[in-house]
Amino acid sequence: MKKLVFTFFIALLAIPSALLAQENDNDTEDFSRWQVRVRGVAVMPDPGATIEAIGGDVDISDSFIPELDFTYFFTENLAVELILGTTKHEAHTVGSDLSPIGGGIADVDLGEVWLLPPTLNLQYHREVFENFKPYIGAGVNYTIFYDADDFTTVKSVSYDNAFGISTQIGFDYMFTDKFFFNVDFKYIFLKTDVEVDASNLAENLSIPAEVEINPMLLGFGVGMKF
């Protein structure tokens, strides 16, 4: 997976250079190179898991966060966007079988964890109506997991940082030549390896799992060109 994402990342960076090489040298049309947006974003995971030893699935809470992003335009239509934000989620297993360690079918509280998921998307923008500029995008994500705590059932949970692939669709609506309203939707294909330390339940009990987070992000905000 990491090799695939790395290859995709290199291709993502190579595309703008290839397209810019095809630009007409006589094209002197002026346009804003930079945009900055501030959004409120609903983060809605679409989770699933393979949990060894106790089975079951995983549930991850939704959250709502502020987000900041910067966009650089290589041409009027082609841009790259860097998205910055952090989010906290609660996690627990669903339908896990604790019979081998003295329990029955039960949910296991996995506490809370913070995610820092910088995401880089290559975008194609097009004005289809006056002041209405939809876009599509795709890119790479690297999620850093930190400050996992507040465990009530197990001793601790550790998450591996992970690469993912991002897809995106949205639009900007211009109020003025500089300021605009934005709606944005992303789906990030993201999974991580998790290690649950349950030695407080049974001696030397460690439960590995592969967890799919696959967050959907729906954002609304405002932006400025400069």
ChimeraX attribute file (.defattr): number of C-alpha atoms within 10 A of each C-alpha:
attribute: neighborCount
match mode: 1-to-1
recipient: residues
	/A:1	9
	/A:2	10
	/A:3	9
	/A:4	11
	/A:5	17
	/A:6	13
	/A:7	11
	/A:8	16
	/A:9	18
	/A:10	10
	/A:11	12
	/A:12	18
	/A:13	15
	/A:14	11
	/A:15	12
	/A:16	17
	/A:17	11
	/A:18	10
	/A:19	12
	/A:20	13
	/A:21	9
	/A:22	8
	/A:23	10
	/A:24	8
	/A:25	8
	/A:26	6
	/A:27	7
	/A:28	7
	/A:29	7
	/A:30	8
	/A:31	11
	/A:32	15
	/A:33	14
	/A:34	16
	/A:35	19
	/A:36	17
	/A:37	20
	/A:38	18
	/A:39	21
	/A:40	17
	/A:41	22
	/A:42	19
	/A:43	21
	/A:44	19
	/A:45	21
	/A:46	18
	/A:47	18
	/A:48	18
	/A:49	21
	/A:50	16
	/A:51	20
	/A:52	12
	/A:53	15
	/A:54	21
	/A:55	18
	/A:56	19
	/A:57	18
	/A:58	24
	/A:59	21
	/A:60	19
	/A:61	15
	/A:62	16
	/A:63	15
	/A:64	16
	/A:65	14
	/A:66	16
	/A:67	18
	/A:68	15
	/A:69	18
	/A:70	17
	/A:71	20
	/A:72	18
	/A:73	20
	/A:74	16
	/A:75	18
	/A:76	15
	/A:77	13
	/A:78	19
	/A:79	21
	/A:80	21
	/A:81	21
	/A:82	17
	/A:83	16
	/A:84	15
	/A:85	16
	/A:86	16
	/A:87	19
	/A:88	19
	/A:89	18
	/A:90	19
	/A:91	17
	/A:92	18
	/A:93	21
	/A:94	17
	/A:95	16
	/A:96	20
	/A:97	19
	/A:98	17
	/A:99	11
	/A:100	10
	/A:101	12
	/A:102	9
	/A:103	11
	/A:104	12
	/A:105	14
	/A:106	15
	/A:107	18
	/A:108	21
	/A:109	18
	/A:110	26
	/A:111	19
	/A:112	19
	/A:113	19
	/A:114	17
	/A:115	18
	/A:116	16
	/A:117	21
	/A:118	16
	/A:119	22
	/A:120	25
	/A:121	24
	/A:122	25
	/A:123	21
	/A:124	18
	/A:125	19
	/A:126	15
	/A:127	15
	/A:128	9
	/A:129	9
	/A:130	8
	/A:131	14
	/A:132	15
	/A:133	17
	/A:134	19
	/A:135	18
	/A:136	18
	/A:137	20
	/A:138	23
	/A:139	24
	/A:140	22
	/A:141	24
	/A:142	19
	/A:143	20
	/A:144	16
	/A:145	20
	/A:146	16
	/A:147	11
	/A:148	19
	/A:149	16
	/A:150	15
	/A:151	16
	/A:152	11
	/A:153	15
	/A:154	18
	/A:155	17
	/A:156	19
	/A:157	20
	/A:158	18
	/A:159	18
	/A:160	14
	/A:161	17
	/A:162	17
	/A:163	24
	/A:164	21
	/A:165	21
	/A:166	23
	/A:167	19
	/A:168	19
	/A:169	16
	/A:170	18
	/A:171	19
	/A:172	22
	/A:173	19
	/A:174	19
	/A:175	12
	/A:176	10
	/A:177	11
	/A:178	12
	/A:179	18
	/A:180	20
	/A:181	18
	/A:182	20
	/A:183	18
	/A:184	19
	/A:185	17
	/A:186	19
	/A:187	20
	/A:188	23
	/A:189	18
	/A:190	21
	/A:191	21
	/A:192	18
	/A:193	16
	/A:194	18
	/A:195	16
	/A:196	18
	/A:197	19
	/A:198	17
	/A:199	14
	/A:200	12
	/A:201	16
	/A:202	12
	/A:203	9
	/A:204	10
	/A:205	14
	/A:206	19
	/A:207	17
	/A:208	18
	/A:209	21
	/A:210	16
	/A:211	20
	/A:212	18
	/A:213	20
	/A:214	19
	/A:215	21
	/A:216	21
	/A:217	19
	/A:218	18
	/A:219	21
	/A:220	18
	/A:221	18
	/A:222	18
	/A:223	20
	/A:224	18
	/A:225	18
	/A:226	11
